[in-house]
C-alpha cells in the first residue's frame, strides 16, 4: 500500500483506497483493479473472510488519518 501511495496527492491516495475497498467487496471493474498495480493481486482475498480485516487495515487507517488532518 505504501509503495502505491507515497508521493501521490492526498486525493489520489484516497481514490486508490476507495478502489481497493471496492475491489475487496468484489465490486471493482478490471480497469479500476489495474489502477491498483500490485495491490490488485489481493483481489481474491474477498473470498477469504479471515484475511479481509488484515488486508484492509492499512487502507482504513490511512482514510482515518486523512479525515483527522482535514479536521485540524
Secondary structure in CASP SS format (residue, H / E / C, confidence):
PFRMAT SS
TARGET T0000
AUTHOR 0000-0000-0000
METHOD secondary structure of the structure
MODEL  1
X C 1.00
X H 1.00
X H 1.00
X H 1.00
X H 1.00
X C 1.00
X C 1.00
X C 1.00
X C 1.00
X H 1.00
X H 1.00
X H 1.00
X H 1.00
X H 1.00
X H 1.00
X H 1.00
X H 1.00
X H 1.00
X H 1.00
X H 1.00
X H 1.00
X H 1.00
X H 1.00
X H 1.00
X C 1.00
X C 1.00
X C 1.00
X C 1.00
X C 1.00
X H 1.00
X H 1.00
X H 1.00
X H 1.00
X H 1.00
X H 1.00
X C 1.00
X H 1.00
X H 1.00
X H 1.00
X H 1.00
X H 1.00
X H 1.00
X H 1.00
X H 1.00
X H 1.00
X H 1.00
X H 1.00
X C 1.00
X H 1.00
X H 1.00
X H 1.00
X H 1.00
X H 1.00
X H 1.00
X H 1.00
X H 1.00
X H 1.00
X H 1.00
X H 1.00
X H 1.00
X H 1.00
X H 1.00
X H 1.00
X H 1.00
X H 1.00
X H 1.00
X H 1.00
X H 1.00
X H 1.00
X H 1.00
X C 1.00
X C 1.00
END
